[in-house]
Amino acid sequence: MEQRAAVLGLGTMGSSMAKNLLKAGFAVTAYNRNRARAEPLAELGARIATTPAEAAIDADVIVSMLSDDYASRKVWSGNQGALYSAKPQTILIESSTVTPSWIAELAAMAAERNLDLLDAPVTGSRVQAESGQLNFLVGGDSAVLQRAHPLLAAMGKQIFFFGPIGSGARMKLINNFLSGVQVASLAEALAWIELSGLSREQALAFLKNGAPGSPLLGTISERMVNASYDVNFLLPLMGKDLRYAQEDAASLGVELRIAQAAESRFQEAAQAGFSDRDMSAVIEPLRS
C-alpha cells in the first residue's frame, strides 16, 4: 500500500525533501503558507493543501520543516493545524530547528490525540536536501523511529538516534552553536587577514590544512572570498539558532557567552541588509 506523507513548509529544505519523497514513491500532500512555493510540486504529482489540517487528513506521516518555534506552532496547533485532523497513530516528524521546550509541549499535545511524535532536525543544507543526503538527529521512541525509517531514508543518508523526545532538537542546537561560532570567528579572522596585507590565498590554505581546518571552514571561506551568498543556510536563521542554544543551555545552568557574541555578528549583518542571503554574508559588515 502506498504510504501517504504530508509535508508542511516548502522553503529551501522542505521543497527538496518533498521532491525526494515523491521520487521514492510516497503519495505527497504539501502545504506552504505562500501557495506559489508549492505549485512546482503539483507538477511533480503532489497534492497541494490550503491548510495544514487539510494536508494532514489521511496522512500516515506528517513532516514539518519550518523556520522557528512560532512557525511550527502555527502549522501544528489550532483548528487549522495538522494536529486537528491527523488520524490516531499518525507519525509526526518535526524537522525544524526548534527548542526542546517547544518539542515537549508538542509531544504532550500529540499524546492527547494518540499521535506519535519524533523530533528529527537535520544537518546539511540546500545541496544535501536536494540530493537526499541529509543527516537526521532523532529524539523519541525507538519503535516509532523504526516505523518512520523508510520515509527518513528517502530524504537522508544517516539517521542518528539520541534518545527520548527532545534529544534531537537539543543535539541540533549544540551542532549549530558550534557551527555558528565558527562561521562568525571565520568572518572576523578573514576580515583581519584582508586588512592586514597578508596573502589571503596563502593564509586560508594554511588555516584549512592546520588545526582550525574543518569542512565548514573550507566551504564558508570560499563563499566569503567570492562574495557568493546564494542561500544555502539563511543568515537570520543562524542568529535564531544561536539564541535558542543560549536559552536551552541556560535552562541547564550553562551560559554560552561565545554564542552571544556570535549572535551579535549575525544580527549586525541582518541589519546591514543581508537578511535574505546566506549566513556566510556575516563577513560583509566587517569588510565595510
Secondary structure, DSSP 4 states (H G I P E B T S, - for coil): ---EEEEE--STTHHHHHHHHHHTT-EEEEE-SSGGGTHHHHHTT-EE-SSHHHHHTT-SEEEE--SSHHHHHHHHSSTTSHHHHPPTT-EEEE-S---HHHHHHHHHHHHHTT-EEEE--EE--HHHHHHT-EEEEEES-HHHHHHHHHHHHHHEEEEEEEESTTHHHHHHHHHHHHHHHHHHHHHHHHHHHHHHT--HHHHHHHHHTSTT--HHHHHHHHHHHHT----SSBHHHHHHHHHHHHHHHHHTT---HHHHHHHHHHHHHIIIIITTSBGGGGGHHHH-
